[in-house]
Amino acid sequence: MIGRLPIVLLALAAAAQDPQSQDARMRARAARELARQSSAVIPKLEPLLADSVFEVRLEAVKALVAIGTQHSLAPLARATRDNDPEIQFRATDGLVNFYLPGYVHTGLTASLRRVGSGIKAQFTDTNDQVIPAHIEVRPEIIVALGQLARGGVSFDVRAGAARALGILRGKAAIPDLLAALRTKDDQVMLESLVALQKIAEPSAGPEVAFLLRDLNERIQVAAIETTGLLRNREAGPRLREVLQRAESVKVRRAALTALAMMAEEPTRPLFRTYLQDKDDGLRAAAAEGFARLKNPADRPALEKAFGEERKMNPRLSLAFALVSGGRTEPGEFSPLQYLVNTLNSRLYRGVAQAFLIELARETTVRRSLYPMLRIGAKEEKIGLAQILASSGDQEALAYVEPLMRDADAEVGQAAIRAMQAIRARTP
């Protein structure tokens, strides 16, 4: 009997890894065991996605996400068509995780909880993740997520799919996102609006206009922001009306910022008025409007305001306006140096970086930034590499390349990613 014990144990172990077992618990266990192996076991997992028992399908999806190679993508895309919301959620996050490693630990599945027969996810207000522009997502992944955003089994699933499309820059799914705006579910609408912002396709702008007066302030603000980012100039009159009539300062800030994104000369008197407003958000938005108008006649007023401003947001916007208007010289107290120095600030780094990405599209600004790559602090070097990844041209490669050998490994990694992005964008 003792001699037969190892054989019995081996038989039990083999049974525990049998995805074709008659026992559903054994099939689920087999899926968990297979999750620890390589992508070679995916053909054994795929049939489990059609299992009649929910727990088996769930473990199969978890295993595919854990394996996480390109061979997991097709079966995960099929799993988005499951009739259970948790499986749809996990398949969605697994697809995103392939292109944005680590997402499954911070995405919506990390907060999933069962509520009766349904599933709930915790949607946070922070929604700024997006893959680098040079990464191409397989078309069938965008199709699957688009169908989920349009018709997932729950509103939370649709919202999660919309968030995923934004992260993956799923341009082909824009019709699905626009359809999702009509669901009347606040979270689905919010996630769809943010996704459209990330995809940044101007032709979608007019389709958002019907939400500019939405009764939900969060949706109204998101719609206004989307309208500005997509440069829908046709909405200018409605935005000016919203600005003048809105009682909420958040709505007024969003409306003026959207007008600043379009920066048309008829709006210039509004910018002049709000540059003196008591609200620092409105002053910042007005300065951004002047930045994009680029009217030399505004420079004296902007110089004066920059010297007197004490609040960080409007001062950064004024620096942006001055650099945009021609103040591209380096120097300890120059507006350009002020923006670069702010890359060291955790609180305002994102604001400064967004301005510098826009400014660096101009050759004169890029050439003023190159010397700062050599002498900047760690966060400045990383930030400048990211800025040039978005706005640099072939000329920038020669200045970014030395950072790959920087003594700080994080700087080197940022430089490598920037080189890859520039080369992909400017062949």
Sequence and secondary structure as in RCSB ss.txt:
>XXXX:A:sequence
MIGRLPIVLLALAAAAQDPQSQDARMRARAARELARQSSAVIPKLEPLLADSVFEVRLEAVKALVAIGTQHSLAP
LARATRDNDPEIQFRATDGLVNFYLPGYVHTGLTASLRRVGSGIKAQFTDTNDQVIPAHIEVRPEIIVALGQLAR
GGVSFDVRAGAARALGILRGKAAIPDLLAALRTKDDQVMLESLVALQKIAEPSAGPEVAFLLRDLNERIQVAAIE
TTGLLRNREAGPRLREVLQRAESVKVRRAALTALAMMAEEPTRPLFRTYLQDKDDGLRAAAAEGFARLKNPADRP
ALEKAFGEERKMNPRLSLAFALVSGGRTEPGEFSPLQYLVNTLNSRLYRGVAQAFLIELARETTVRRSLYPMLRI
GAKEEKIGLAQILASSGDQEALAYVEPLMRDADAEVGQAAIRAMQAIRARTP
>XXXX:A:secstr
 TTTHHHHHHHHHHHHT TT SSHHHHHHHHHHHTTS GGGHHHHGGGGG SSHHHHHHHHHHHHHH SGGGHHH
HHHHTT SSHHHHHHHHHHHHHHHSTTHHHHSGGGG EEETTEEE    S       TT    HHHHHHHHHHHH
H SSHHHHHHHHHHHHHTT GGGHHHHHHHTTS  HHHHHHHHHHHHHHT GGGGGGGGGGTT SSHHHHHHHHH
HHHHTT GGGHHHHHHHHHH   HHHHHHHHHHHHHH  GGGHHHHHHHTT SSHHHHHHHHHHHHHH  GGGHH
HHHHHHHH  SHHHHHHHHHHHHHTT     TTSHHHHHHHGGG TTTHHHHHHHHHHHTTSHHHHHHHHHHHHH
  HHHHHHHHHHHHHH  HHHHHHHGGGGG SSHHHHHHHHHHHHHHHHH  
